[in-house]
Each structure stands twice: as structure tokens, then as C-alpha cells.
Amino acid sequence: MPLAIPVFVRSRDEKGKEFLEFATALNVSAGGVLVAVRRSLPLAAQVLLEIPSAPLAATTTLPKASRTLRARALRVLHAEGYHLVGLKFS
């Protein structure tokens, strides 16, 4: 089932300037993720993915899920208006 998962991508551009961009995860696996972003990332760029989620009540017994993941850009495909970036989790 195709899903579009909203994520924030925090990294540095080709000039070394830090940025934060709202993006969409299109394909997620145990080893990495494919995200669609508007800004191009250089290969091997270090990325911090932040997954927004609804806050849970403090009394909940559910395990705390990781909402921040470190990754590295392995592949970048340029399309019109956006870039598909293949990220490997660190």
C-alpha cells in the first residue's frame, strides 16, 4: 500500500549551510528510506530525520518510539520540482 509519511529533513546543503525542510517519506525499510525533498542533497550528506507524531498521554504504557533517525544520502535522483533521496540509516 503506497503511503506518504511526513518527515522533517535536517542537513547541510552543498555550500555547508544548515537547513530544515518538510519532506515526504515514500518508501521505508529497516535499512533506510526514500524521501522526496525540494532541496538537493549532496551524496554522503549526513541527515537527521524527524518524524512528527501526536503526543501520547503520560500515563500510557506503550513503549517510546524513536522519532529522530540519523541517515546518510546514498542516491539522489533529480526530478522536476523535487529530488528523490535514498537514505541509509546510521
Stockholm file with secondary structure:
# STOCKHOLM 1.0

chainA/1-90         MPLAIPVFVRSRDEKGKEFLEFATALNVSAGGVLVAVRRSLPLAAQVLLEIPSAPLAATTTLPKASRTLRARALRVLHAEGYHLVGLKFS
#=GR chainA/1-90 SS CCCCEEEEEEEECTTSCEEEEEEEEEEECSSEEEEEESSCCCTTCEEEEECCCCCCCTTCCSCCCCCEEEEEEEEEEEETTEEEEEEEEC
#=GC SS_cons        CCCCEEEEEEEECTTSCEEEEEEEEEEECSSEEEEEESSCCCTTCEEEEECCCCCCCTTCCSCCCCCEEEEEEEEEEEETTEEEEEEEEC
//
